[in-house]
Amino acid sequence: MSSQLAATPKAFLINGEWITNPGDSFDSVNPATGEVNYLVSCANREHVNAAVTSAATAAARSEWRDMLPHVRALLLNKIAAGIAARADELARLQMLENGKVWSECKAQAASAAATFRYFAAACETLGAEVTPSRGNYLSMTAYEPYGVVAAITPWNSPLTMEAQKVAPALAAGNAVVLKPSEVTPSAALLLGEIALEAGLPSGILNVVTGLGATTGKWLVEHPGVRMVSFTGGTSTGRTIGMIAAERLIPVALELGGKSPHIVFDDANLEAAAENIMGGIFEGSGQSCVAGSRLFVQRGVYDKLVALLVDRASRIRVGLPDVEGSEMGPLASFAQRKRVEHYVESARAEGGQILVGGKRPVAPELQNGAYYLPTIIGGLSNKATCVREEIFGPVLCVLPFDDESDLIAQANDSVYGLAGGVWTANYQKAWRVARALQTGLVWINTYKQLSISTPFGGFKESGIGREKGLSGVRLYQQSKGIYWSMDANNLA
């Protein structure tokens, strides 16, 4: 992969116009090589104000406000077609900025197009309700857009995350100001370009790039923003939630996780091992639903751990655009430092590094933010590495004795995003799935995802549900309408 520093920073999108801010820009760094990809303009407070004002004006225009659902659906389908046509370009931008391997980037570009197609269908077919009346009137529920939605997306999977916010928010009739992570700004910018080419009215989708502590904060604080949708770390989510509480506006928060992946002694260990690998090491472990806490019933603990260590030692860590690479770098050098800190904490607390626990030694990887797939045993459920979200390729393995012991350990976490259960006993699978305090549970599989199924977390893993038909309603507010049927009221 070659990288070349652009003389002029990348522009952001406000009201259909591309704006640069040469006096304030930041580097996009390729984590696979350490080279600077390009400069990116940083939106200041005035730019954020212009973006929100543009969005509010565009949302109020009859052109968008009164657009019939099937016409809006046609626009969303045109955006989906534009994403599909430029899938390689989108995939490459993500690969350059966060280091995901090429095959995963390609799959996520295809997923982004499919997301727009799904919400186009939802937009055209989702109806309101006539509610049971308790008198001589007709009562119904209508759904209205909030107006301006601020969508703030993370760096781990920008292609899918931006589609999962922008598509339903537009389908619901809102205008959007999209603020991507400073680590991965370019996919959002290209999405803005594709939307304009598809015929989306100017101002309905604005994209502002910049740092979370400035550009992102100004966006959330802006009085013209009526709803915020954020995916990212729990600490930042808590800050956004406090600002939103002060402003009395709704938020959707998809936050951190420390998901329990559970294997009982009657499970298919080969199938479980394969899914455990993907569940923690895909995307270098940088996934909110990563199965980072593995609970194994004591009778099969040694056998399963041996399978996992063998598989992890054979994962091909390499440059993300090299054929055969199964795991690329961490998304940034700061993220690798964070991972290394947690692994050192595990060593200090008596953990045993069963495999990995260091940087790779291959010469071609020395300038990138690489870290080997790591499995740690010998820790209790109270260890720092087990309790806190690492967001890297680190799996902590813990034994359990029986079902009650397992449930107590698995739920002993501030997080509650996802979990997995492996067992041949369907009754046990059902009991454990219901007992887990998580928003998502996989049974005899892991990390299967569908845009049609609602997604979100319990406890400190978030508020609200994205995806599915509820993903459209997330960006709307309900309105009750009563219509008298009494003819005397017309006289």
Buried (B, 14 or more C-beta within 10 A) or exposed (E): BEBEEEEEBBBBBBBBEBBBBEEBBBEBBBBBBBBBBBBBBBBBBEBBBBBBBBBBBBBBBEEBBEBEBEEBBBBBBBBBBBBBEBBEBBBBBBBBBBBBBBBBBBBBBBBBBBBBBBBBBBBBEBEEEEEEEEEEEEBBEEBEBBBBBBBBBBBBBBBBBBBBBBBBBBBBBBBBBBBBBBBBBBBBBBBBBBBBEBEBBBBBBBBBBBBBEBBBBBBBBBEBBBBBBBBBBBEBBEBBBEBBEEBEBBBBBBBBBBBBBBBBBBBBBEEBBBBBBBBBBBBBBBBBBBBBBBBBBEEBBEEBBEBBBEBBEEBEBBBBBBEEBBBBBBBBBEBBEBBBEBBEBBEEBEBEBBBBBEBBEEEEBEBBBBBBBBBBBBBEBEBBBBBBBBBBBBBBBBBBEEBEBBBEBBBBBEBBBBBBBBBEEEEBBBBBBEBBBBBBBBBBEBBEEEBEEBBBBBBBBBBBBBBBBBBBBBBBBEEEEEEEEEEEEEE
